[in-house]
Amino acid sequence: MSRLLSIDYWNKRYLNNDFSWDTGSITAPLQHYFDQIKDKQTYILIPGAGNAYEAEYLVNAGFENVFVCDFAQTPLKNLQKRCPQIKPQNLMQMDFFKIESLKFDLIIEQTFFCAIHPSLRNKYFQKAASLLKAKGKLVGLLFNDSLNADKPPYGGNKEEYVNYFRDYFKIKIYENCYNSINPREGRELFINLEKINK
């Protein structure tokens, strides 16, 4: 299986309702963070977004520059049905690592990192930093749990992750999440990382 898996792989998982990570709505940690953002013109990217309840929440809250990226077409169509006011050009069915010529103030992490092969983790942070404007932020949740070694979701831990991002980001918040949903309680880290300008 490809380290990046494939469009077909992810599309089949959605078509077969094989997405146990899907919570059915935005989760409290990100909702609370979004509610603190005052600038509705903020450019936001949600990579590997799946059904993208976070994007739906943001658009309904008046954010105008919300971009969603996913390998699979099915969840993007699901989002467009639920949230027809999202700009169609902001729905990107593509590989996150191939996004070019766009810059964001904020990238949101919600179960994408655990879906990519661990060998790509350093590249993930490098790519995220390259897509952010000066002082841009990578904010969201990472699993602090072993999970799976042979298929998504891949696990990891707080000590490991620092080795991947220390060259690209400085820590604003990097701690155990206090308001995880019940199935993830004690198993998540909340991250707020600011791009290091070189």
N, C-alpha and C positions, 0 to 999 in steps of 0.2 A: 504494500500500500504506500502511495506517495506520502512523503513527509507533510505535504500541504493538503493531502487528500485530494478531492476534486469537486467540481461543480455537481457532477452526477451523484457522487457519494452523499453530499449534504442535501441535495434536492430530494433524493430518495428517503432520507431520514425524515424530512418534513412531510413528504407525501404519505409515509407509513406511520405518521404520528410517533416517531421514535425520537422524542426530544424531552427527556425527563427533566432536563435543567430548566425548562420553560415554566415560569411561575404564574403566568396568566395575567400579570399586571406588573407595574413598576414596584420595586421593593423599597422599603423605608430608607435605607442608607442613601440611595441616589435621589429619591424624592426630597429628602431633607436638604441635601446639598443643592439641588436645583432651585429650591425655594429661596436660597440665599443669593442667587445670581440676579443682579438688578438690570444689567444691560441686555435687553432683548435682541440686540444686534450681534451678540456673541456668535462667532463661527464655531460650530460644534460638530465633531465627527464621532459617530458610533460605529466602530468596525466590528465585523462578525456579529452583527446586531440581532440576527434571528428575527423573531416577531416584533422586536423593537418597541416594547411598551414605553421605554424611556423616551424615544423619539416622539411617540404619540403624546406623552405627557408634556414634553417641551413645546411642541407645536400648539397644543391646546392652551398652553400657558402664554402664548404670544411670541415665542421665539421664532424668528424668521429665517435663520440660517442654520438649519439642522440638516446634516448630511448623514446618510445611512449607507453602510457598505456591507454586503454579504455575498458569499459565493452562490447561494441558492436563490432562485427566482421566487419560489413559493412564499417564503416569509415576507419578501418585499411586496408581493401582491397582497398578502394578508394585511400588511400595514396600510397600503394604499386604500384598501376597502374600509378599514376602520377609521382612517384619518385622511379623507380625500383632500384636505386642505394642504397637505404636505406637497412641496414642489416636486413634480415628477423628475426633474433634472437632478434633484438631490438624492434620488434613489439609485445607488450605484451597485449593479450586479457585477462584481469583479473581485479580484485578489487584492487585499489590503496592501500587500507589498508592491503592487504595481500602480498605486495611486501616484499621480504626478501633477505638478503645476497648481496645486491647491494648498493653501495654508490655513491653519485653524488656531483659534484661541484656546480650544479645549478639546481633548480627546477623552471619551468615556470608555472605561473598561468594565465590561459585564459579561463574564463567561467566554470571551473570545480567547484570552490568553491561555486558558486551560484546554482549548480546542485545538491549538496548533501543537505540532510536535515539539518536545522540549529542546531539540537541537536548534530550533528557530527562535528561542527566547531572547538571546542577545540581539538578534536581527530585529525582533519585534520592537524592542526599546529604541534601537537605532533608527528604525523607520518612523516610529512615533515622534521622536525628537525632530527628525527632518521635516515632518509635516506641520510642526508647531511654529507659530510666530515667536518672536523674542518674548521670554517670560511666559510662554504658553504652558499649559498644565495637562498632565495625564492624571485623571481622577477616576476612582472606581473601586472595584473589589477584586481581590485575588484569593484563591483558595489556600488556606494554610492547613493542608491535609494531604495525605499520600495518594488518595484516589486510585487511578489506574496507571499502570506502567506500559500497557500495550495498545491502548486505544483512548480516544477522548471520552470523558474529560481526564486530562493528565494532572497529576497532583504536584505538590511542591511545598516549600516552606519559606518562612520569613528570612532566614539566614541565606538561603540559596538565592533568592530573587535579587538581593542587594548586589550580588556579583554581576548580574546582568545589566543593571541600570546605573550603576555608580558613575560611569563615564559620561552619561547623557543627562541625568536628572539629579537635582538636589531634593532632599526630603523636606516637605512641609508637614505632612502627616503620614505616618507609617505605623499603624497600630492595630491591635485586635478590634474588630468591628463590634460595637456595643449594641447595635440595633438590627442585627441580622434576622432574617425570617427563621422560624423554628427549625426547619430541616438543616439549616446552615449555621446554626448558633454554635459559637466556639470554633468554627472552621473557616472563618473569613478574616482577611485583613482589609482595612480601609486605607486606600492610598491617595495622597494628594502630592504629586511630584511636579516640580517646576523645571522646565528645560534649562540646562546649563548653556549659556551663550558663550561660544568659543570664538 
